[in-house]
Amino acid sequence: MTGRSPDQPRPLWQLATVLAVGLGLMLGFLALGVWQVERLAWKRDLIARVDARLAADPVDWTEIVNLPPGEQEYRPVRVTGRFDHDSEVLVKAVTEEGGGFWLLTAMQSVAGTTVLINRGFVPPDRRDPASRTQALPQGEVTVIGLARLTEPGGAFLRENDPVADRWFSRDVAAIAEARDLDRVAAFFVDADATPQPGGYPLGGLTVTRFRNAHLGYALTWFALAGLVATGLVMLIRFEIRQRGASVAR
């Protein structure tokens, strides 16, 4: 059995297959690059909007309830009312302080509506309310924080289990139903870093700085598309020379 001589042009079907695969890869890389450019524009807009909202003074939470959800998030708000500590919910969390829980507590606001307050982070050894009795304020209090959108369902590969009281996301509707809360605001509020007696819960841990590597990703995809395009051009030129030499012989 004899193979193809290096001087012979490859069969057209082989060349067509290689070109088709290469063209598909190039178009795929270009599409990914364009997608990252779009993501870059979205991320820059998000950062600008969040920065503008963070610079604003807190307003009463009732002033944002009629805004579209996307306009509510990260707005500084002020909520006055009484905590219902019996309604506490611990939501699994991983933060700059390590692993532990977000402590969400229902507040009966003076406006008559219940607002879920994410009072902050508690480590595993402080999950029991008896371990932080100093930080269970009674009577009317005012909380300042950032409005946050509900997180329905759960976390990646982890569904909330209200029956077992296991929570992996701050799902306002599900928590309200599990705790039998009425007239609950659609968003929750991340409390600010005002110190609590005993140190926990620890507020002010809202992530407001967002990684923006989309430009680098876009350049990578475009570079890969360029490499494939260069390879295809070199292959085509090589095949043209090979076929020209074959005809000359």
ZASE-204229 format. One record per residue: residue number from 1; residue in three letters; z negated, y, x negated of N, C-alpha, C in turn. Coordinates in Angstrom, 1 decimal. Last residue first. Layout:
% ZASE-204229
num/residuo/n_c3/n_c2/n_c1/ca_c3/ca_c2/ca_c1/c_c3/c_c2/c_c1
NUM/ala/Z/Y/X/Z/Y/X/Z/Y/X;
...
END
This chain:
% ZASE-204229
num/residuo/n_c3/n_c2/n_c1/ca_c3/ca_c2/ca_c1/c_c3/c_c2/c_c1
249/arg/13.6/19.5/-4.4/13.8/18.2/-5.1/14.9/17.4/-4.4;
248/ala/13.5/21.5/-2.5/14.2/21.7/-3.8/14.5/20.5/-4.5;
247/val/11.8/20.4/-0.7/13.2/20.6/-0.3/14.0/20.8/-1.6;
246/ser/9.4/20.5/-2.2/9.9/19.2/-1.7/11.4/19.3/-1.4;
245/ala/9.0/23.2/-2.5/9.3/22.4/-3.7/9.9/21.0/-3.3;
244/gly/8.5/23.9/0.2/9.6/24.4/-0.5/10.0/23.6/-1.8;
243/arg/6.2/22.4/0.6/7.4/22.0/1.3/8.6/22.6/0.7;
242/gln/4.4/23.7/-1.2/4.7/22.3/-1.3/6.0/21.9/-0.6;
241/arg/4.5/26.3/-0.2/5.0/26.1/-1.5/5.3/24.6/-1.7;
240/ile/3.3/25.8/2.3/4.6/26.4/2.2/5.3/26.1/0.9;
239/glu/0.8/24.9/1.5/1.7/24.0/2.2/3.1/24.5/2.2;
238/phe/-0.3/27.2/0.4/-0.1/26.0/-0.4/0.9/25.1/0.2;
237/arg/-0.4/28.9/2.6/0.5/29.2/1.5/0.7/28.0/0.6;
236/ile/-2.2/27.4/4.2/-0.9/27.7/4.7/0.1/28.0/3.5;
235/leu/-4.5/27.6/2.5/-3.9/26.3/2.9/-2.5/26.4/3.3;
234/met/-5.0/30.3/2.4/-4.7/29.6/1.2/-4.0/28.3/1.5;
233/val/-5.5/30.7/5.2/-4.4/31.4/4.5/-4.0/30.7/3.3;
232/leu/-7.9/29.2/5.4/-6.7/28.9/6.2/-5.4/29.5/5.6;
231/gly/-9.6/30.6/3.7/-9.3/29.2/3.5/-8.0/28.8/4.2;
230/thr/-9.8/33.0/5.1/-9.3/32.9/3.7/-8.8/31.5/3.4;
229/ala/-11.1/32.1/7.4/-9.7/32.7/7.5/-9.1/32.7/6.1;
228/val/-13.5/31.3/6.4/-12.6/30.3/7.0/-11.2/30.8/7.1;
227/leu/-14.5/33.7/5.4/-14.3/32.6/4.5/-13.3/31.6/5.1;
226/gly/-14.7/35.2/7.8/-13.8/35.6/6.8/-13.5/34.5/5.8;
225/ala/-16.7/33.7/9.1/-15.3/33.8/9.7/-14.3/34.2/8.7;
224/leu/-18.7/34.3/7.3/-18.3/32.9/7.5/-16.9/32.9/8.1;
223/ala/-18.9/37.0/7.8/-18.6/36.6/6.5/-18.1/35.1/6.5;
222/phe/-19.8/37.0/10.5/-18.5/37.6/10.1/-18.0/37.2/8.8;
221/trp/-22.3/35.8/10.2/-21.3/35.2/11.0/-19.9/35.7/10.6;
220/thr/-23.5/37.8/8.5/-23.4/36.4/8.1/-22.3/35.7/8.8;
219/leu/-23.5/40.1/10.1/-22.7/40.1/8.8/-22.5/38.7/8.3;
218/ala/-25.3/39.2/12.1/-23.9/39.5/12.4/-23.0/39.5/11.2;
217/tyr/-27.7/38.9/10.7/-27.1/37.7/11.3/-25.6/38.0/11.6;
216/gly/-28.1/41.6/10.0/-27.9/40.6/9.0/-27.3/39.3/9.5;
215/leu/-28.4/42.6/12.6/-27.3/43.1/11.7/-27.1/42.1/10.6;
214/his/-30.7/41.4/13.6/-29.4/41.1/14.1/-28.3/41.5/13.3;
213/ala/-33.4/41.6/13.0/-32.5/41.1/11.9/-31.1/40.8/12.4;
212/asn/-36.0/43.0/13.9/-34.7/43.3/14.2/-33.8/42.9/13.0;
211/arg/-39.1/42.4/15.5/-38.2/42.1/14.4/-36.8/42.3/14.8;
210/phe/-41.0/45.0/17.0/-40.1/43.8/17.2/-39.2/43.6/16.0;
209/arg/-44.1/45.9/17.9/-43.1/46.0/16.8/-42.3/44.8/16.8;
208/thr/-46.0/45.3/19.7/-45.1/46.4/20.1/-44.1/46.7/18.9;
207/val/-48.1/43.0/21.1/-47.0/43.1/20.1/-46.1/44.2/20.5;
206/thr/-51.4/43.7/21.7/-50.1/43.7/22.2/-49.1/43.9/21.1;
205/leu/-54.1/43.9/21.0/-53.2/43.0/20.2/-51.8/42.9/20.7;
204/gly/-56.1/45.3/22.3/-55.2/46.0/21.4/-54.3/45.2/20.6;
203/gly/-59.3/43.4/22.3/-58.1/44.0/22.9/-57.2/44.7/21.8;
202/leu/-61.2/40.7/22.2/-60.6/41.7/21.3/-59.3/42.2/21.8;
201/pro/-64.1/40.1/24.3/-62.7/39.9/23.9/-62.2/41.0/23.0;
200/tyr/-66.0/40.4/21.2/-65.0/39.8/22.0/-65.2/40.0/23.5;
199/gly/-68.1/41.9/20.1/-66.9/41.8/19.4/-65.7/41.1/20.2;
198/gly/-70.5/42.6/21.2/-70.4/41.3/20.7/-69.1/41.0/20.0;
197/pro/-68.9/44.9/23.4/-70.2/44.4/22.8/-70.1/42.9/22.4;
196/gln/-65.6/45.9/22.3/-66.5/45.2/23.3/-67.8/44.8/22.6;
195/pro/-63.7/48.7/21.5/-64.6/47.7/21.1/-65.4/47.2/22.3;
194/thr/-60.4/49.2/22.6/-61.8/49.7/22.8/-62.7/48.5/22.5;
193/ala/-57.7/48.6/22.4/-58.6/48.1/21.4/-60.0/48.7/21.5;
192/asp/-56.6/48.0/25.8/-56.5/48.6/24.5/-57.6/48.1/23.6;
191/ala/-55.4/45.3/27.8/-56.4/46.3/27.5/-56.2/46.8/26.0;
190/asp/-52.5/44.8/29.5/-53.1/44.5/28.2/-54.1/45.6/27.9;
189/val/-52.2/44.0/32.9/-52.4/45.1/31.9/-53.1/44.6/30.7;
188/phe/-49.5/42.7/34.9/-50.8/42.7/34.4/-51.0/43.8/33.3;
187/phe/-47.7/43.1/38.0/-47.8/43.1/36.5/-49.2/42.9/36.2;
186/ala/-48.0/43.2/40.7/-47.0/42.2/40.2/-47.1/42.1/38.7;
185/ala/-51.3/43.2/42.1/-50.2/43.9/41.4/-49.3/42.9/40.7;
184/val/-52.4/41.5/45.0/-52.4/41.6/43.5/-51.1/42.3/43.0;
183/arg/-53.6/40.7/47.5/-53.1/42.0/47.2/-53.1/42.3/45.7;
182/asp/-56.1/38.3/46.6/-55.2/38.9/47.6/-54.8/40.3/47.1;
181/leu/-56.7/35.2/45.0/-56.7/36.6/45.0/-55.7/37.2/45.9;
180/asp/-57.3/32.5/44.3/-57.4/33.0/45.7/-57.6/34.5/45.7;
179/arg/-56.7/31.5/41.9/-58.0/32.1/42.0/-58.2/32.7/43.4;
178/ala/-54.1/30.5/42.3/-55.1/29.6/41.8/-56.5/30.2/42.0;
177/glu/-52.8/32.9/43.0/-52.9/31.8/43.9/-54.0/30.9/43.5;
176/ala/-53.0/34.3/40.6/-53.5/34.9/41.8/-53.7/33.8/42.9;
175/ile/-51.6/32.6/38.9/-53.0/32.9/38.6/-53.7/33.4/39.9;
174/ala/-49.0/32.9/39.9/-49.7/31.6/39.9/-51.2/31.7/39.7;
173/ala/-48.5/35.6/39.6/-48.5/35.0/40.9/-49.3/33.7/40.9;
172/val/-48.7/36.0/36.7/-49.6/36.7/37.7/-49.6/36.0/39.0;
171/asp/-48.9/34.1/34.0/-48.2/34.1/35.3/-49.0/34.7/36.4;
170/arg/-49.0/34.1/31.0/-49.8/35.0/31.9/-48.9/35.2/33.2;
169/ser/-49.1/30.6/29.9/-48.5/31.9/30.0/-49.2/32.7/31.1;
168/phe/-50.6/28.4/29.9/-49.9/28.7/28.6/-49.1/30.0/28.7;
167/trp/-53.5/26.9/31.2/-52.5/28.0/31.3/-51.9/28.3/29.9;
166/arg/-55.2/24.8/33.2/-54.6/24.9/31.9/-53.4/25.9/32.0;
165/asp/-56.4/23.8/35.5/-56.8/25.1/35.0/-56.4/25.2/33.5;
164/ala/-55.4/21.7/36.8/-56.3/21.4/35.7/-56.8/22.7/35.0;
163/val/-53.9/23.2/38.6/-54.9/22.3/39.1/-55.9/21.9/38.0;
162/pro/-52.1/24.7/37.1/-53.2/25.4/37.8/-54.3/24.4/38.2;
161/asp/-50.6/24.4/34.3/-51.1/23.4/35.2/-52.3/24.0/36.0;
160/asn/-47.5/25.6/32.9/-48.9/25.9/33.4/-49.3/24.8/34.4;
159/glu/-45.8/23.6/30.6/-45.9/24.2/31.9/-47.3/24.5/32.2;
158/arg/-44.2/23.8/27.6/-45.5/23.7/28.2/-45.6/24.4/29.5;
157/leu/-41.8/24.3/26.5/-42.1/22.9/26.6/-43.6/22.7/27.1;
156/phe/-42.8/27.6/26.1/-41.8/26.6/25.7/-42.3/25.2/25.7;
155/ala/-45.1/28.3/28.8/-44.6/28.5/27.5/-43.5/27.5/27.3;
154/gly/-44.7/29.1/32.3/-45.4/28.6/31.2/-44.8/29.0/29.9;
153/gly/-44.1/30.4/35.0/-43.8/29.1/34.6/-44.7/28.5/33.5;
152/pro/-43.8/34.0/34.2/-43.8/32.8/35.1/-43.5/31.5/34.4;
151/glu/-45.3/36.5/33.3/-44.7/35.4/32.5/-44.7/34.1/33.3;
150/thr/-45.1/39.9/34.3/-45.6/38.6/34.5/-44.7/37.6/33.7;
149/leu/-45.1/42.7/32.0/-44.5/41.9/33.0/-45.1/40.5/33.1;
148/arg/-47.7/45.1/31.5/-46.9/44.0/31.0/-46.3/43.2/32.2;
147/ala/-49.0/48.2/30.6/-48.5/47.4/31.7/-47.5/46.3/31.1;
146/leu/-51.7/48.7/28.4/-50.2/48.7/28.6/-49.8/47.7/29.7;
145/gly/-54.7/50.6/29.0/-53.9/49.6/28.4/-52.4/49.7/28.7;
144/ile/-58.0/51.2/29.9/-56.7/51.8/29.5/-56.0/50.7/28.7;
143/val/-60.3/50.9/32.5/-59.6/50.2/31.4/-58.3/51.0/31.2;
142/thr/-63.4/51.8/33.7/-62.0/52.2/33.6/-61.4/51.5/32.3;
141/val/-65.7/50.4/36.1/-65.3/50.7/34.7/-63.8/51.1/34.8;
140/glu/-68.5/49.9/38.2/-67.2/50.5/38.0/-66.9/50.8/36.6;
139/gly/-70.3/46.8/37.6/-70.1/48.1/38.1/-68.7/48.6/37.8;
138/gln/-70.6/45.2/34.4/-70.8/45.2/35.8/-70.6/46.6/36.3;
137/pro/-69.0/43.4/31.7/-69.4/44.7/32.3/-69.5/44.6/33.9;
136/leu/-69.6/41.4/29.6/-69.3/41.1/31.0/-69.7/42.3/31.8;
135/ala/-70.4/41.2/27.0/-69.1/41.8/27.3/-68.6/41.4/28.7;
134/gln/-72.7/39.8/26.7/-72.7/41.2/26.5/-71.5/41.9/26.9;
133/thr/-72.0/37.1/27.0/-72.6/37.8/28.2/-72.7/39.3/28.0;
132/arg/-70.6/35.2/25.6/-70.2/36.6/25.5/-70.7/37.4/26.7;
131/ser/-71.2/32.6/26.2/-71.2/33.0/24.7/-70.9/34.5/24.5;
130/ala/-70.8/32.3/28.8/-72.2/32.4/28.4/-72.3/32.8/26.9;
129/pro/-68.1/31.9/29.1/-68.6/33.2/29.4/-70.1/33.4/28.9;
128/asp/-66.5/30.1/26.6/-67.5/30.0/27.6/-68.1/31.4/27.8;
127/arg/-64.9/30.8/24.4/-64.3/30.6/25.7/-65.3/30.5/26.8;
126/arg/-65.7/31.1/21.8/-66.1/32.1/22.8/-65.5/31.9/24.1;
125/asp/-64.5/29.3/20.2/-66.0/29.2/20.3/-66.6/30.2/21.3;
124/pro/-61.8/30.0/20.2/-62.2/28.8/21.0/-63.8/28.8/21.2;
123/pro/-61.7/33.6/20.6/-61.5/32.4/19.8/-62.1/31.2/20.6;
122/val/-60.0/35.8/22.7/-61.2/35.2/22.4/-61.0/33.9/21.6;
121/phe/-58.3/38.9/23.2/-58.3/37.6/22.6/-59.8/37.1/22.4;
120/gly/-58.2/40.7/26.4/-58.0/40.5/24.9/-58.2/39.1/24.5;
119/arg/-58.0/41.2/29.0/-59.1/41.9/28.3/-59.0/41.8/26.8;
118/asn/-55.7/41.7/31.1/-55.8/40.9/29.9/-56.8/41.6/29.0;
117/ile/-56.3/42.0/34.4/-56.5/42.7/33.1/-56.6/41.6/32.1;
116/leu/-54.7/42.3/37.5/-55.1/41.3/36.4/-55.1/42.1/35.1;
115/val/-55.8/44.1/40.2/-55.0/44.1/39.0/-55.5/43.1/38.0;
114/thr/-55.8/44.4/43.7/-56.3/43.7/42.5/-55.3/43.8/41.4;
113/thr/-56.2/47.4/45.5/-55.4/46.3/45.0/-56.0/45.7/43.8;
112/gly/-57.8/49.6/46.0/-57.9/48.5/46.9/-57.1/47.3/46.5;
111/ala/-58.1/51.6/44.2/-57.0/51.8/45.2/-57.0/50.6/46.2;
110/val/-60.0/50.7/42.5/-60.5/51.7/43.6/-59.4/51.9/44.6;
109/ser/-59.4/47.2/42.0/-59.3/48.6/41.7/-59.8/49.5/42.9;
108/gln/-60.8/44.5/40.8/-60.6/45.1/42.2/-60.6/46.7/42.0;
107/met/-59.4/42.6/38.4/-60.2/43.9/38.6/-59.8/44.4/40.0;
106/ala/-59.6/39.4/36.9/-59.2/40.3/38.0/-60.1/41.5/38.2;
105/thr/-58.9/38.7/33.5/-59.9/38.9/34.6/-59.4/39.8/35.7;
104/leu/-58.0/36.7/30.8/-57.5/37.5/32.0/-58.6/37.5/33.1;
103/leu/-58.0/36.4/27.6/-59.0/36.4/28.6/-58.5/37.3/29.8;
102/trp/-56.1/34.2/25.6/-56.2/35.5/26.2/-57.1/35.4/27.4;
101/phe/-57.5/32.2/22.9/-57.1/32.4/24.3/-57.0/33.9/24.6;
100/gly/-56.4/30.7/19.9/-57.5/30.9/20.9/-56.9/31.2/22.2;
99/gly/-55.6/31.1/16.5/-55.4/30.5/17.8/-56.6/30.7/18.6;
98/gly/-55.5/34.4/14.9/-55.5/32.9/14.9/-55.3/32.4/16.3;
97/glu/-55.0/37.0/15.0/-56.4/36.6/14.7/-56.6/35.1/14.7;
96/glu/-52.5/37.3/15.7/-52.8/37.6/14.3/-54.2/37.3/13.9;
95/thr/-52.3/34.4/17.9/-52.3/35.8/17.6/-52.5/36.0/16.1;
94/val/-51.7/32.4/20.5/-51.7/32.4/19.1/-51.4/33.8/18.7;
93/ala/-53.3/31.1/23.5/-52.6/32.2/22.7/-52.7/31.9/21.2;
92/lys/-53.8/30.1/26.8/-53.6/29.7/25.4/-52.8/30.8/24.7;
91/val/-55.9/31.9/28.9/-54.5/31.5/28.6/-54.3/31.2/27.1;
90/leu/-58.4/31.6/31.2/-58.1/31.6/29.7/-56.7/31.1/29.5;
89/val/-59.6/33.7/33.7/-58.6/32.7/33.3/-58.4/32.8/31.8;
88/glu/-62.1/34.7/36.0/-61.6/34.6/34.6/-60.6/33.5/34.5;
87/ser/-63.4/35.2/38.3/-62.0/34.9/38.4/-61.3/34.7/37.0;
86/asp/-65.9/36.0/37.9/-65.8/34.6/38.4/-64.3/34.2/38.4;
85/his/-65.7/38.7/37.4/-65.8/37.8/36.2/-65.7/36.3/36.6;
84/asp/-64.1/41.1/38.5/-64.6/39.9/39.2/-64.6/38.8/38.1;
83/phe/-64.7/44.5/37.7/-64.3/43.2/37.3/-64.9/42.1/38.2;
82/arg/-63.7/47.3/39.6/-64.8/46.4/39.2/-64.2/45.1/38.8;
81/gly/-62.0/50.3/38.4/-62.4/49.3/39.4/-63.5/48.5/38.9;
80/thr/-59.0/51.8/37.2/-60.5/51.9/37.5/-60.9/51.0/38.6;
79/val/-56.6/51.9/34.7/-57.1/51.2/35.9/-58.6/51.3/36.0;
78/arg/-53.9/53.5/33.3/-55.3/53.5/33.4/-55.7/52.9/34.8;
77/val/-51.2/52.8/31.0/-51.8/53.0/32.3/-53.3/53.0/32.2;
76/pro/-48.3/53.0/29.2/-49.7/53.2/29.1/-50.2/53.5/30.5;
75/arg/-45.7/50.6/29.6/-46.2/52.0/29.9/-47.7/52.0/29.8;
74/tyr/-44.8/48.1/29.1/-45.2/48.9/28.0/-45.6/50.3/28.3;
73/glu/-42.8/47.9/32.1/-43.4/47.3/30.9/-43.6/48.3/29.8;
72/gln/-41.5/49.4/34.1/-43.0/49.3/34.1/-43.5/48.9/32.7;
71/glu/-38.8/49.0/34.0/-39.3/50.4/33.7/-40.8/50.4/33.7;
70/gly/-38.4/46.4/34.8/-38.1/46.8/33.4/-38.5/48.2/33.0;
69/pro/-39.2/46.6/37.5/-40.0/45.9/36.5/-39.7/46.3/35.1;
68/pro/-38.8/49.9/38.9/-38.3/48.6/38.6/-39.1/47.9/37.5;
67/leu/-41.8/51.4/40.3/-40.7/51.4/39.4/-40.1/50.0/39.3;
66/asn/-44.0/51.3/41.9/-42.7/51.3/42.6/-41.5/51.4/41.6;
65/val/-46.2/51.5/40.1/-46.0/50.3/40.9/-44.6/50.2/41.6;
64/ile/-46.9/53.7/38.7/-45.7/52.9/38.2/-45.4/51.7/39.1;
63/glu/-49.1/54.9/39.7/-47.9/55.7/39.6/-46.7/54.9/39.1;
62/thr/-51.2/53.2/39.6/-50.5/53.3/40.9/-49.2/54.1/40.8;
61/trp/-52.4/53.6/37.2/-51.5/52.4/37.3/-50.7/52.5/38.6;
60/asp/-52.3/56.8/35.9/-52.9/55.9/36.8/-51.9/54.8/37.1;
59/val/-51.2/56.9/32.5/-51.2/57.4/33.9/-51.9/56.4/34.7;
58/pro/-51.6/57.9/29.1/-51.8/56.9/30.2/-51.8/57.6/31.5;
57/asp/-48.9/59.6/27.4/-50.3/59.6/27.8/-50.4/58.6/29.0;
56/ala/-46.4/58.1/25.2/-46.8/58.9/26.4/-48.3/58.7/26.7;
55/ala/-45.7/56.5/23.2/-46.1/57.8/22.8/-46.6/58.6/24.0;
54/leu/-44.8/54.2/24.4/-46.1/54.1/23.7/-46.6/55.5/23.4;
53/arg/-42.3/55.1/25.3/-43.4/54.8/26.3/-44.7/54.8/25.6;
52/ala/-40.9/55.3/22.9/-41.1/56.4/23.7/-42.2/56.3/24.7;
51/asp/-41.0/52.6/22.0/-41.7/53.7/21.2/-41.9/54.9/22.0;
50/val/-39.5/51.4/24.0/-40.9/51.0/23.8/-41.6/52.1/23.1;
49/arg/-37.0/52.5/23.6/-37.7/52.7/24.9/-39.2/52.4/24.7;
48/ala/-36.4/51.7/20.9/-36.5/53.1/21.3/-37.2/53.4/22.6;
47/ile/-36.4/48.9/21.2/-37.4/49.6/20.3/-37.5/51.0/20.7;
46/leu/-34.2/48.6/23.0/-35.6/48.2/23.4/-36.6/48.9/22.5;
45/asp/-32.1/49.6/21.5/-32.5/50.3/22.7/-33.9/49.9/23.1;
44/arg/-32.2/47.7/19.5/-32.4/49.1/19.1/-32.8/49.9/20.3;
43/lys/-31.5/45.4/21.0/-32.8/45.5/20.3/-33.1/46.9/19.9;
42/trp/-28.9/46.0/21.9/-30.0/45.8/22.8/-31.3/45.9/22.2;
41/ala/-27.6/46.1/19.4/-27.6/47.3/20.3/-28.7/47.2/21.3;
40/leu/-28.0/43.5/18.6/-28.4/44.6/17.8/-28.6/45.8/18.6;
39/arg/-26.6/42.0/20.5/-28.0/41.9/20.5/-28.6/43.0/19.7;
38/glu/-24.0/42.8/19.8/-24.5/43.2/21.1/-26.0/43.1/21.1;
37/val/-24.0/41.6/17.3/-23.8/43.0/17.4/-24.3/43.5/18.7;
36/gln/-24.2/38.9/18.1/-25.3/39.5/17.3/-25.2/41.0/17.3;
35/trp/-21.7/38.6/19.3/-22.9/38.5/20.1/-24.1/39.1/19.4;
34/val/-20.0/38.9/17.1/-19.9/39.9/18.2/-21.2/39.9/19.0;
33/gly/-20.7/36.5/15.8/-20.9/37.8/15.1/-20.9/39.0/16.2;
32/leu/-19.9/34.6/17.5/-21.3/34.7/17.2/-21.7/36.1/16.6;
31/ala/-17.2/35.1/17.4/-17.9/35.2/18.7/-19.4/35.4/18.5;
30/leu/-16.6/34.4/14.8/-16.4/35.8/15.2/-17.2/36.0/16.5;
29/phe/-17.2/31.6/14.8/-18.0/32.5/14.0/-17.9/34.0/14.4;
28/gly/-15.2/30.8/16.6/-16.6/30.6/17.0/-17.5/31.5/16.2;
27/leu/-12.9/31.5/15.2/-13.1/32.1/16.4/-14.6/32.0/16.9;
26/met/-13.3/29.7/13.0/-13.2/31.1/12.8/-13.5/31.9/14.1;
25/leu/-13.3/27.2/14.3/-14.5/27.6/13.6/-14.5/29.1/13.4;
24/gly/-10.6/27.2/15.3/-11.8/27.1/16.2/-13.1/27.6/15.5;
23/leu/-9.2/27.3/12.9/-9.1/28.4/13.8/-10.3/28.4/14.8;
22/gly/-10.0/24.7/11.8/-10.3/26.0/11.1/-10.3/27.2/12.0;
21/val/-8.9/23.1/13.8/-10.3/23.0/13.5/-10.7/24.3/12.9;
20/ala/-6.1/23.8/13.5/-6.8/23.9/14.8/-8.3/24.0/14.6;
19/leu/-5.6/23.1/10.8/-5.5/24.5/11.2/-6.2/24.7/12.5;
18/val/-6.1/20.3/10.9/-6.9/21.1/10.0/-6.8/22.6/10.5;
17/thr/-4.0/19.6/12.7/-5.4/19.3/13.0/-6.3/20.2/12.2;
16/ala/-1.7/20.4/11.3/-2.0/21.0/12.6/-3.5/20.8/13.0;
15/leu/-1.8/18.7/9.2/-1.9/20.1/8.9/-2.3/20.8/10.2;
14/gln/-1.5/16.2/10.5/-2.7/16.5/9.7/-2.9/18.0/9.5;
13/trp/1.0/16.6/11.6/-0.1/16.4/12.5/-1.4/16.6/11.8;
12/leu/2.7/16.8/9.3/2.5/18.0/10.1/1.3/17.8/11.1;
11/pro/1.4/15.3/6.3/2.1/15.2/7.6/1.7/16.4/8.5;
10/arg/1.6/17.3/3.2/0.9/16.4/4.2/1.6/16.4/5.5;
9/pro/4.2/17.1/0.7/3.4/17.9/1.8/2.7/16.9/2.7;
8/gln/3.7/15.6/-2.5/4.3/15.5/-1.1/3.5/16.4/-0.1;
7/asp/2.3/15.5/-4.7/3.4/16.5/-4.7/4.0/16.6/-3.3;
6/pro/0.5/13.5/-4.5/0.0/14.8/-4.5/1.0/15.9/-4.3;
5/ser/1.9/11.0/-2.3/1.9/11.6/-3.6/1.3/13.0/-3.5;
4/arg/0.0/8.9/-0.2/0.8/10.0/-0.3/0.7/10.6/-1.7;
3/gly/-0.2/5.4/-1.3/-0.7/6.6/-0.6/0.3/7.8/-0.8;
2/thr/0.9/2.1/-0.6/1.0/3.3/-1.4/0.6/4.5/-0.6;
1/met/0.0/-1.2/-0.9/0.0/0.0/0.0/0.0/1.2/-0.9;
END
